[in-house]
Amino acid sequence: MKELTNETKNIRRRTFLAAVGGLAALPLLSPTTAQAAAGSSVSYPSAIVKGRRKLASLEVSSLGIGVQNMSRTYQTSVPTRAEMHNIIREAFNRGVTFFDAAEAYGPHEVERILGEGIAPFRDKVVITSKFGWNIDLDTGVRRTGLNSRPEHIRRVVDGMLKRLKTDRIDLLYQHRVDPQVPIEDVAGAIKDLKAQGKVLHWGLCEMGLKTLRRAHAELPVTAVQNEYSMLWRGPEKQVIPLCKELGIGFVPWSPLGVGFLTGAIDAQTRFADGDIRKIETRFSAENLPDNLKLVALLHHWAQRKQCAPGQIALAWLLAQHPWIVPIPGTTQMAHMIENVGSTSIEFSSSELSELHTSLGAIEIRGARLPDAVQAFSDVEAPLRD
């Protein structure tokens, strides 16, 4: 069995070998070299974000960047801080204006990295962060459970502002619904923070439909952030239609299926301790062979469009609705540039129909998250007395 390393990820992601086949040991490829090896005509080094989108009234680049792993990767390695700053700044140079963080990432450390990275152009970008987990405000130690008590939210935001080196959070999400706190009380705390200028917009992550309706009625919600990709299409049934009905933007996290949709995982891949994918059954040895049919489909379309498989996955998301803004995360400069290039890929209506039909024929086996985490998406906050 082999563990997925960053080097292996780079090699696999830059080639168009069959998804179900074993990969040869190759040297680390630059984007340009990899394109030549793959027969691709896409020029990653010249890629820039094409277009801008609106999440309700908030305008952002059509593609954002998630910085979750910039303090610690899936494999538990620690990226070089200076290189993370370089990636953030190069993303901005290429048109990215939407950066996603959270108090829980690190905890706290990712907000510091983002604040340092965007310092030269803070007023030209939109930054987000999230509250909701029970994290010690001083030490960053993560405690059991959730905490969205209004007094706690206010203190959390003050800490965020210091770590992000800013005077306001452009978009503040509730990271998970706290079943002990009515969503109306949470909205009330956000109203106070907006009145103080500390928060400009707010949103929710992985919430139930009733909670979203109640939250939006109390204080208009700008965006919902849920997992959504070709690998996990659950939001299509109810969440995305509700966002369309209410005029709320949608931000897919894990739009590349935690690396799966880039071709970085094959049937022989096993994950290191601490890697969340090790406990997701959709990546188990039993389910991977079936799920790799999706990767094979992506390789087919990548060859048709002369691009990378991950770019097809991101372009497909962008084609679903004009108010969807994916936030792929990365700690690799080449991957960031590749992701940006996805905004230039377009599908005709007939191509989208064909791709949709092919996707519908593939059944994804296994669960996306451990039950203890996945359950939060179904929690409804209690009604206020």
C-alpha positions in Angstrom: 0.0 0.0 0.0 1.2 3.5 -0.7 0.4 6.8 1.0 -0.6 9.9 -1.0 2.3 12.4 -0.9 2.4 15.9 -2.3 4.9 14.8 -4.9 2.7 12.0 -6.1 -0.3 14.4 -6.2 1.7 16.7 -8.4 2.8 14.0 -10.8 -0.6 12.4 -11.1 -2.4 15.7 -11.5 -0.2 16.8 -14.3 -0.7 13.7 -16.5 -3.5 12.2 -18.4 -2.8 8.5 -17.7 -5.8 6.2 -17.3 -7.5 6.8 -13.9 -7.7 3.2 -13.1 -4.1 2.3 -14.1 -1.0 2.3 -12.0 1.1 5.4 -12.3 4.8 5.3 -13.1 7.4 7.0 -10.9 7.9 10.4 -12.6 9.9 13.4 -11.7 8.0 16.4 -10.4 6.7 18.3 -13.4 6.2 22.0 -13.9 2.9 23.1 -15.4 4.4 23.7 -18.8 6.3 20.4 -18.9 3.3 18.5 -17.7 1.1 20.0 -20.4 3.6 18.8 -23.0 3.6 15.3 -21.5 -0.2 15.3 -21.6 -0.6 16.8 -25.1 -2.5 19.8 -23.6 -2.6 23.2 -25.3 -3.7 25.0 -22.2 -1.1 27.6 -21.0 -1.3 27.5 -17.2 1.3 30.2 -16.7 -0.8 32.8 -18.5 -4.1 31.8 -16.8 -6.2 34.6 -15.2 -9.7 34.5 -13.7 -12.3 35.2 -16.3 -15.3 37.1 -15.1 -16.9 38.2 -11.8 -20.0 36.9 -10.0 -22.4 38.1 -7.4 -23.3 36.3 -4.2 -26.5 38.2 -3.5 -25.2 41.8 -3.6 -21.5 40.9 -2.9 -19.3 40.9 -6.0 -16.4 38.5 -6.2 -14.1 36.8 -8.7 -15.8 33.9 -10.5 -13.4 31.5 -8.7 -12.1 31.9 -5.1 -9.4 30.2 -3.2 -9.8 28.2 0.1 -6.8 28.6 2.4 -7.8 25.8 4.9 -4.7 23.7 4.4 -2.2 26.5 4.4 -1.3 25.7 8.0 -1.4 21.9 7.7 -2.2 19.7 4.7 -4.3 16.6 4.5 -1.2 14.6 5.0 -0.5 16.6 8.2 2.7 18.2 6.7 3.2 21.9 7.4 3.6 24.1 4.3 6.2 26.8 4.0 4.6 30.0 5.3 6.4 32.3 2.7 5.2 30.1 -0.1 1.6 30.3 1.1 1.9 34.1 1.0 3.3 33.8 -2.5 0.3 31.6 -3.6 -2.2 34.1 -2.1 -0.5 37.1 -3.8 -0.1 35.3 -7.1 -3.8 34.3 -7.0 -4.6 38.0 -6.6 -2.3 38.9 -9.5 -4.3 36.5 -11.6 -7.7 38.0 -10.7 -8.8 36.1 -7.6 -10.5 38.5 -5.2 -12.3 35.9 -2.9 -10.4 34.3 -0.1 -12.0 31.8 2.3 -10.7 31.1 5.9 -12.2 30.1 9.3 -11.4 30.3 12.9 -11.3 26.5 13.0 -8.6 26.2 10.4 -5.4 25.9 12.4 -7.3 26.7 14.6 -6.6 30.5 14.2 -3.3 30.0 12.2 -4.9 30.1 8.8 -6.5 33.5 9.5 -3.0 34.8 10.4 -1.5 33.4 7.2 -4.3 35.0 5.1 -4.1 38.3 6.9 -0.3 38.5 6.2 -0.8 37.4 2.6 -3.4 39.9 1.6 -1.9 42.9 3.6 -0.6 44.6 0.4 -4.0 44.7 -1.2 -6.6 44.2 1.6 -9.0 46.7 0.3 -9.2 45.1 -3.2 -10.3 41.7 -2.0 -13.2 39.9 -0.2 -12.2 37.8 2.7 -14.4 35.4 4.6 -14.2 33.6 7.9 -16.4 31.3 10.0 -17.4 30.9 13.6 -19.3 28.2 15.4 -17.0 25.6 16.8 -16.2 25.6 20.5 -12.6 27.0 20.3 -10.7 28.6 23.1 -10.5 32.3 22.2 -7.0 32.7 23.6 -5.2 29.4 23.1 -7.0 28.2 19.9 -7.6 24.8 21.6 -10.6 23.1 20.1 -13.0 21.9 22.7 -15.9 19.5 22.4 -19.1 20.7 20.6 -20.3 23.9 19.1 -20.7 27.5 20.4 -22.8 30.2 18.6 -23.8 32.1 21.7 -24.1 35.8 20.8 -21.6 37.0 23.4 -19.1 34.3 22.1 -19.6 35.3 18.5 -18.8 39.0 19.3 -15.5 37.9 21.0 -14.6 35.5 18.2 -15.0 38.3 15.6 -12.7 40.6 17.6 -10.1 37.9 17.5 -10.6 37.4 13.8 -10.0 41.0 13.0 -6.7 41.0 14.8 -5.5 37.8 13.1 -6.7 39.0 9.7 -5.1 42.4 10.2 -8.3 44.1 9.1 -11.2 46.2 10.4 -14.0 44.1 8.9 -15.0 40.7 7.8 -16.5 40.9 4.3 -18.5 37.7 4.7 -18.9 35.9 8.0 -20.4 32.4 8.0 -21.8 30.3 10.8 -19.6 27.2 10.3 -22.1 24.7 11.7 -25.6 25.2 13.2 -25.5 25.2 17.0 -28.6 23.2 18.2 -28.5 25.1 21.5 -28.8 28.6 20.1 -31.8 29.8 18.0 -30.7 31.0 14.6 -32.6 34.3 15.3 -30.2 35.0 18.2 -27.3 34.3 15.9 -28.7 36.7 13.3 -29.2 39.3 16.0 -25.5 39.1 17.0 -24.5 39.5 13.3 -26.9 42.6 13.1 -25.0 44.2 16.0 -21.6 43.4 14.3 -22.9 44.9 11.0 -24.0 48.0 12.8 -20.5 48.4 14.2 -19.0 47.9 10.7 -17.1 44.7 11.8 -19.1 42.4 9.5 -20.5 43.3 6.1 -22.3 40.2 5.0 -23.2 36.9 6.5 -23.9 33.3 5.5 -24.4 29.7 6.8 -22.6 26.4 6.1 -24.2 22.9 5.9 -27.5 24.1 7.6 -31.0 22.6 7.3 -33.5 24.2 5.0 -35.8 25.5 7.8 -32.8 27.1 9.5 -31.8 28.8 6.3 -35.4 30.2 5.8 -35.6 31.5 9.4 -32.1 33.0 9.2 -32.8 34.8 5.9 -36.1 36.1 7.3 -34.3 37.6 10.3 -31.3 39.0 8.4 -30.8 38.5 4.6 -28.2 35.8 3.9 -25.6 36.5 1.3 -24.2 33.0 0.7 -24.5 29.4 1.7 -21.4 27.3 1.8 -21.8 23.5 1.4 -19.8 20.7 0.0 -20.7 20.3 -3.7 -18.9 18.7 -6.6 -19.2 16.0 -9.2 -18.4 13.6 -6.4 -21.1 15.0 -4.0 -24.2 16.4 -5.6 -26.5 16.4 -2.6 -27.2 20.2 -2.6 -28.8 19.9 -6.0 -32.0 18.3 -4.5 -33.1 21.1 -2.1 -30.3 23.5 -1.0 -29.5 25.0 -4.4 -33.1 25.4 -5.4 -33.8 27.2 -2.1 -30.8 29.5 -2.7 -32.2 30.3 -6.1 -35.7 31.0 -4.6 -34.3 33.3 -1.9 -31.6 35.0 -4.1 -28.7 33.6 -2.0 -25.3 32.9 -3.5 -23.8 29.4 -3.3 -20.1 28.6 -2.5 -19.0 25.0 -3.0 -16.3 23.8 -0.7 -14.3 20.8 -1.7 -15.2 21.5 -5.4 -12.5 19.0 -6.4 -13.6 16.3 -4.1 -10.6 16.6 -1.8 -8.3 15.9 -4.7 -10.2 13.0 -6.2 -11.5 14.9 -9.2 -7.9 15.9 -10.2 -6.8 12.3 -10.8 -4.6 12.5 -7.8 -6.0 9.2 -6.4 -6.1 5.8 -7.9 -7.2 2.3 -6.8 -4.0 1.6 -5.0 -3.9 4.8 -2.9 -4.0 4.6 0.8 -4.0 7.6 3.1 -1.8 8.6 6.0 -3.0 8.8 9.6 -4.6 12.2 10.2 -5.8 12.5 6.5 -9.6 12.9 6.7 -9.9 10.8 3.5 -8.7 7.8 5.4 -12.0 7.6 7.2 -14.3 8.6 4.3 -15.7 5.3 3.0 -16.0 6.7 -0.6 -12.2 6.4 -0.7 -12.0 3.0 0.9 -10.3 0.1 -1.0 -13.8 -1.4 -1.5 -15.4 1.6 -3.1 -12.6 3.3 -5.0 -12.6 1.0 -8.0 -16.3 1.9 -8.7 -15.9 5.6 -8.0 -12.9 5.9 -10.3 -15.4 5.6 -13.2 -16.0 9.3 -12.5 -12.3 10.1 -12.8 -12.2 8.2 -16.1 -15.1 10.4 -17.3 -13.2 13.5 -16.4 -10.1 12.3 -18.2 -12.2 11.8 -21.3 -13.6 15.3 -21.2 -10.1 16.7 -20.4 -8.8 15.2 -23.6 -11.8 16.7 -25.5 -11.2 20.1 -24.1 -7.4 19.9 -24.0 -7.2 20.7 -20.3 -6.8 19.0 -16.9 -9.4 16.8 -15.3 -9.8 19.1 -12.3 -10.5 22.0 -14.7 -13.4 20.1 -16.1 -14.8 19.6 -12.6 -14.5 23.3 -11.8 -15.9 24.5 -15.1 -18.9 22.2 -14.7 -19.7 23.8 -11.3 -19.3 27.3 -12.9 -21.8 26.2 -15.6 -24.6 25.2 -13.1 -25.6 28.8 -12.1 -24.1 32.3 -12.4 -24.2 32.7 -8.6 -22.1 29.7 -7.8 -18.5 30.5 -6.8 -16.2 27.5 -6.1 -13.3 27.9 -3.7 -10.8 25.2 -4.4 -8.0 25.0 -1.8 -4.4 24.3 -2.5 -0.9 24.6 -1.1 0.7 24.2 -4.6 1.4 27.2 -6.9 0.9 25.1 -10.0 -2.4 23.8 -8.7 -3.7 27.3 -8.0 -2.7 28.4 -11.5 -4.4 25.3 -13.0 -7.6 26.0 -11.0 -7.7 29.6 -12.3 -7.5 28.3 -15.8 -10.8 26.5 -15.4 -12.7 29.8 -15.7 -11.8 29.9 -19.4 -13.4 26.5 -20.2 -16.9 26.6 -21.6 -19.5 24.0 -22.5 -22.1 24.3 -25.1 -25.6 23.4 -24.1 -25.3 20.0 -25.9 -22.0 19.3 -24.2 -23.5 20.1 -20.8 -26.5 17.8 -21.5 -24.1 15.0 -22.6 -22.0 15.4 -19.5 -25.0 15.5 -17.3 -26.3 12.3 -18.7 -22.9 10.6 -18.2 -22.7 11.8 -14.6 -26.1 10.5 -13.9 -25.1 7.0 -15.0 -22.3 6.9 -12.3 -23.3 5.8 -8.8 -20.9 7.1 -6.1 -20.4 4.5 -3.4 -19.6 5.3 0.2 -20.2 8.2 2.5 -18.7 11.7 2.1 -17.9 12.3 5.8 -17.9 10.5 9.1 -21.4 10.4 10.6 -20.4 12.6 13.5 -19.6 15.5 11.2 -22.1 14.8 8.5 -25.0 14.9 11.0 -24.5 18.6 11.5 -25.9 19.3 8.1 -29.3 18.1 9.2 -29.4 19.9 12.5 -32.1 22.6 12.9 -31.5 25.3 15.5 -34.4 25.5 18.0 -37.0 28.2 17.7 -36.5 31.2 19.9 -38.9 31.3 22.8 
